[in-house]
Amino acid sequence: MTESNSIRRQWCRKIFGFLLPVVIVVLGALGAKYFLDSRPKPTKKARITLAPLVTVQKAAFGKEQVVIQAMGTVVPARETVLSPQVAGRIVHLARGFEPGGILAQGTRVAGIDPKDFELNVQQKQMALVQAKAALALEQGQQAVARKEWELLRGNRNMSSEEATLALRKPQLEQAQADVTKARLDLQQAELDLARTSVVAPFNCLVLEKNVDLGAQVSTQTTIATLVGTDAYWVETSIPRDRLSWIKVPKGAAGTGSTARIRSAVTDNARTGQVIRLLGDIESQGRMARVLVRVDDPLFLKENDPSQVPLLLGEYVHVDILGRVLEHVVAIPRDALRDGNTIWIATRKNTLDIRSVEIVWRDAHVVYLAGGVQDGEQIILSDIAAPVQGMEVRIADEVSGAATGTIKGSAKNS
């Protein structure tokens, strides 16, 4: 009996130990469900979708000048290789005759030893005196021959050849020819003497110096390489379809389009002028080549040390001022959508996607001739998913920012 009670108590403890955790879990789940069901439910709010915020500027019709932008290289307008016209030893060099030196037109760049040439001039002068004396003697002989001719001729009939010989006409012609030759020899000697001074043919900059004092030179020797300082050229290339927008002089007459030249190292712009359309196409880009003249590229006439001169071989920005367009609207290039459409913010603050008439476009500005009205607000900012008629919010109406008038990057200067 005692043993069966003990077994019964063991089974009761096992059943109680198993059921107790189950009861606790069930009671916990029921309690959690009660608290979840009894908590206050949040109220659902209506979802609000805001219209996209855009920035605008008002369009205004006016005059705008087309600007063709390009890059160019500075090249010399005048360049010469200076060589002597006579041979000899260098005994003089001009002050400033160094690479980078500036020489005025007519400056005696180099001098060749003139002593031999001076002696030659004196010899030719004496030869001329002798020739003139011989001519004077022959002219005296002519008077004697004429008298003898009169005595000898009498009543005889003589041929013209006999008369020519009797009157010493060949001797006279020979004496006259000797005088002419002596005079020409003297002129040549004087010219050679003058050529011992090698002068600058124009206002120039010394690009290369190839001789020094004491050097022996000939007519094949290169003394220096000089470039003119009165003007430089800028060789630039533009698309062929842009040529109709600029003015190129026909021949020597006429005035070409004005150009602004800007160096990569400074914002100072130089004024140039289109002077010529070169006769070939650029080999790589297949574009037309245009020549622009820039006067006083080194600022020698202005003598302003604050100005940065143009340097030969320099790569520069070139803005060629083209035709003036009447009654057009200028918009930034980014405001043009899908080739030929723009976005307009209407008076009802809705989006109007509109096609426009484009008369000019470049990388920065577009000129419109139609498709937009004066004072309309052109949207400048992007819209993720534009739809005709959708609502928009204008930034100035939200933040109080003032709207402005659209202006292109190229204006009349």
NORFENVEN-V626279 format. One record per backbone hydrogen bond with DSSP energy under -0.5 kcal/mol. NH is the residue of the N-H (numbers start at 1). CO is the residue of the C=O. If there is no record, write none. Layout:
# NORFENVEN-V626279
NH CO
NH CO
This chain:
# NORFENVEN-V626279
5 1
6 2
7 3
8 4
9 5
10 6
11 7
12 8
13 9
14 10
15 11
16 12
17 13
18 14
19 15
20 16
21 17
22 18
23 19
24 20
25 21
26 22
27 23
28 24
29 25
30 26
31 27
32 28
33 29
34 30
35 31
36 32
37 33
38 34
39 35
50 48
52 391
54 393
57 378
58 404
59 376
62 328
64 325
66 323
68 320
69 67
70 318
72 316
73 235
74 314
75 233
77 231
80 226
82 80
82 224
84 218
88 217
90 215
91 111
92 111
94 109
97 94
98 96
100 206
101 98
103 204
106 200
107 104
109 107
109 198
110 198
111 92
112 196
113 89
118 114
119 115
120 116
121 117
122 118
123 119
124 120
125 121
126 122
127 123
128 124
129 125
130 126
131 127
132 128
133 129
134 130
135 131
136 132
137 133
138 134
139 135
140 136
141 137
142 138
143 139
144 140
145 141
146 142
147 143
148 144
149 145
150 146
151 147
152 148
153 149
154 150
156 153
158 156
163 159
164 160
165 161
166 162
167 163
168 165
169 164
172 168
173 169
174 170
175 171
176 172
177 173
178 174
179 175
180 176
181 177
182 178
183 179
184 180
185 181
186 182
187 183
188 184
189 185
190 186
191 187
192 188
193 189
194 190
195 191
196 193
197 194
198 110
198 196
199 197
200 107
204 103
205 227
206 101
207 205
207 225
208 225
210 223
211 223
214 90
215 212
217 88
217 215
221 218
223 82
223 221
224 82
225 208
226 80
227 205
228 78
229 203
230 203
232 294
233 75
234 292
235 73
236 234
236 290
237 71
238 288
242 239
243 240
245 242
246 243
248 246
251 249
253 250
257 247
259 272
260 319
261 270
262 260
262 317
263 268
264 315
266 263
270 261
272 259
273 293
274 257
275 291
276 291
278 276
278 289
282 287
286 282
288 238
289 280
290 236
291 276
292 234
293 273
294 232
296 230
299 296
303 299
304 299
305 303
307 304
309 307
310 297
313 74
314 311
316 72
316 314
317 262
318 70
319 260
320 68
320 318
321 258
321 319
322 66
322 320
323 245
325 64
328 62
329 368
330 60
331 366
333 364
335 332
336 333
337 341
340 338
341 337
342 354
344 352
345 377
346 344
346 350
349 346
351 390
352 344
353 351
354 342
354 352
356 340
357 370
358 356
359 367
360 367
362 365
366 331
367 360
368 329
369 357
370 357
375 59
376 373
377 345
378 57
378 376
379 343
380 55
381 55
386 383
389 351
390 387
392 349
393 52
395 54
397 394
398 394
399 395
400 396
406 58
411 409
